[in-house]
């Protein structure tokens, strides 16, 4: 990943406080990839992320995905194709069946949020 979060940024994005980690991209995908740890691999998986993009979602959809470790593929949980540029919006997702497919052996779940940045 091109943008490594600092320790301070990790704390900021963990809270719902309108703080965002900037990432720039031109003619490529801007991707924020992150993990969430649980204490087992049987609980349903829930995720809520607050997003803001300088590119309107009507121009390029923003996606929230989760990694299915069983198939090795990223699965879309939510997307937004209507938010205006620089407008804050929320993406949410839930996995309630075959949840063990999404957990690593140490109970981490991998997520990513991405948008194609054409400018």
C-alpha positions in Angstrom: 0.0 0.0 0.0 1.2 3.5 -0.8 -0.2 5.2 2.2 1.0 3.9 5.6 -0.9 5.1 8.6 1.0 6.7 11.4 0.2 5.7 15.0 -1.8 8.9 15.4 -3.8 8.2 12.2 -4.7 4.7 13.5 -6.2 6.3 16.6 -8.0 9.0 14.6 -9.7 6.6 12.1 -10.7 4.2 14.9 -13.0 6.9 16.3 -16.0 8.5 14.6 -14.7 12.1 14.9 -14.6 13.4 11.3 -10.9 12.8 11.0 -9.7 11.3 7.7 -6.4 9.9 6.3 -5.6 11.6 3.0 -4.4 9.6 0.0 -3.7 11.0 -3.4 -4.0 9.1 -6.6 -4.2 9.9 -10.3 -5.3 7.4 -13.0 -5.1 4.5 -10.4 -7.1 3.1 -7.6 -7.0 4.9 -4.2 -7.2 2.0 -1.7 -7.4 2.1 2.1 -6.8 -1.5 3.3 -7.2 -2.3 7.0 -7.9 -5.2 9.4 -10.1 -5.8 12.4 -9.3 -8.4 15.0 -11.8 -10.5 16.9 -11.4 -13.1 19.7 -12.8 -16.0 17.7 -13.8 -17.0 14.2 -17.5 -17.6 14.8 -19.0 -14.2 15.5 -20.7 -12.3 12.7 -18.6 -9.6 11.1 -19.7 -6.0 11.2 -18.0 -3.0 9.8 -18.8 0.8 9.6 -16.5 3.2 7.9 -16.9 7.0 7.3 -15.6 8.2 4.0 -15.0 11.4 2.2 -13.6 11.7 -1.3 -12.7 14.7 -3.4 -14.0 12.8 -6.4 -17.8 12.6 -6.5 -19.1 9.0 -6.2 -21.4 9.6 -9.2 -18.2 9.9 -11.3 -16.5 6.9 -9.6 -18.2 4.6 -7.2 -16.6 3.9 -3.8 -16.6 0.3 -2.6 -16.2 -1.4 0.7 -15.0 -5.0 0.4 -14.1 -7.9 2.7 -11.5 -10.6 1.9 -12.9 -14.2 1.7 -9.9 -16.2 2.7 -11.6 -19.4 1.6 -11.9 -18.3 -2.0 -9.1 -15.7 -2.0 -11.5 -13.1 -3.5 -12.6 -9.6 -2.3 -16.4 -9.4 -1.9 -18.3 -6.1 -2.0 -20.3 -5.4 1.2 -21.4 -1.8 0.3 -20.9 1.0 -2.2 -21.9 4.5 -2.9 -22.5 6.1 -6.3 -24.3 9.2 -5.2 -22.2 11.2 -2.7 -21.0 14.6 -3.8 -17.3 15.6 -3.8 -16.0 16.2 -0.3 -19.3 15.0 1.3 -18.9 12.6 4.2 -20.8 9.3 3.9 -20.9 6.0 5.6 -20.4 2.5 4.2 -21.5 -0.5 6.3 -21.2 -4.3 5.9 -22.1 -7.5 7.6 -21.1 -11.1 7.1 -23.4 -13.6 8.9 -22.9 -16.9 7.1 -19.7 -18.9 6.7 -18.0 -16.3 8.8 -15.0 -18.6 9.4 -14.1 -18.1 5.7 -13.2 -14.5 6.5 -11.1 -14.9 9.6 -7.4 -15.5 9.6 -6.0 -18.1 12.0 -5.4 -15.3 14.5 -8.9 -13.9 14.0 -8.2 -10.9 11.8 -10.6 -9.8 9.1 -9.3 -7.8 6.1 -11.2 -5.0 4.5 -10.6 -2.4 1.9 -12.3 0.8 0.6 -11.4 1.9 -2.9 -12.3 4.3 -5.7 -10.7 4.8 -9.1 -9.1 8.2 -9.2 -9.1 9.5 -12.7 -7.7 12.9 -11.9 
